[in-house]
Amino acid sequence: REWGFYADEHRLKEELVNFGMQNTNNRHWRGMPSPAQMKAGGRLDLSSAVSRYGGPSAISERFGMISFSEYNYHFEFLSLVRELQAYLVATGQEGKMPTYRRFTNDGRPDLE
């Protein structure tokens, strides 16, 4: 981008949202792309602009976005909940929380 392209914070937010929607797995406008995702997507300009404005945490907070680390935490938790629900349905235990021993006996200690 040309010099001064990101002088307007609104332009930076717009570019982050567009990049995030097109190039990341989160596919949600509030998900802040990680610096690694921006670099892998050939957007060093975007990564540099984020750094100039205080870094990913500051930008996430300023723009009402979810930081990539927070998003990943919630995504992993949601994945665990989905796995647990599928396990409960498959074993006929809906509405119950199995013990660690039950998970282990069923070959699912990963759900502990």
N, C-alpha and C positions, 0 to 999 in steps of 0.2 A: 504494500500500500504506500501511497505517497506520504510525504512528511506532513504531520499534523492530522492525519486521517482520524486518529483516535482522540483528538483534543476534546471532542464532545463525548461525554460518558454515555449518552443515549445511543450513539453509534456503536460504542464498544458492546453495550448490552445487546443490541440488535445482532451484531456479528456473533457474539457468544451463543445467543439463542439459535440462530440459523445454523451455526456449526454443530451445536449440540444435537439439534433435531436431525441433521443429515449424517453425522459421522460418529455418533456414540451409541452404545447399547441402551442407554436410558430412555431415549426417544421422548423426553419430556422437557418442555421449555424451562422448567425450574432446575433441571440437573446441570450443574456446573461441570463442563468438561475438564478433565485433568490436564496438567501441563504435558504429560506424555501423550495424551490423545491429540492435543493440539499440534505437537511436534510431529507425531506420526501422520497427521493429516496435512502436513505441509504448511501449517499456520504458525510459523515462528513469530510473525508479526503480531498475531493475537496473543500468543504466550508472553511476548515482551510487553505488550500493552497492559496485560493483567498484572505483570510484575511492577510496571511503572505506577499503577494505581493502587499498589499496596499488597498485591498477591491474591491468590485464590480465596483465602478466608475472608479478606476484607471485601473483595468484589462480591462474593457470595452473599455476605451480609448486606452490603449496600444495595444490591439489585434484587434481594429477596429470593435468591437462588439457593439450592441445596448443594453444599460442597460435595465433591466427588467421594471423599472418604465417608461422609455421613450417608450419602446415597447408597454406597456399596454396603455399608453396615445394614441399612434397612432392607436392601435387596436380598442380602444373605439371610436375614431374619425371615423375610417373607418366603424365601425358598425353603427354609427349615419348616415353617408352618405348613406349607403345601405338602411337603414330604410327610410330615407327621399326620396330617389329615388323610392322605392317601393310605398310609400305614394303618390308621385306625379303622378306616372303611374296609380295607382288605382283611383285617383280622377281626372284624365285627366288634370293635371296642369304641364305637362312637360315643362321645360324651365322657370318656374315662381317660385318665392319664396312667399309662402303664408304668410299672416299676422298671428300674434299670435292669434287673434280672430278666424281666420279660423281653425287653429290647434285645438283650444279649442272647437269650434263648432263641429268639426269632431271627437272629443274625443281623440285627440292626442296632449295634451299639453306637452307631453314628448319630442316632436320634436322641441319645441321652441328654 
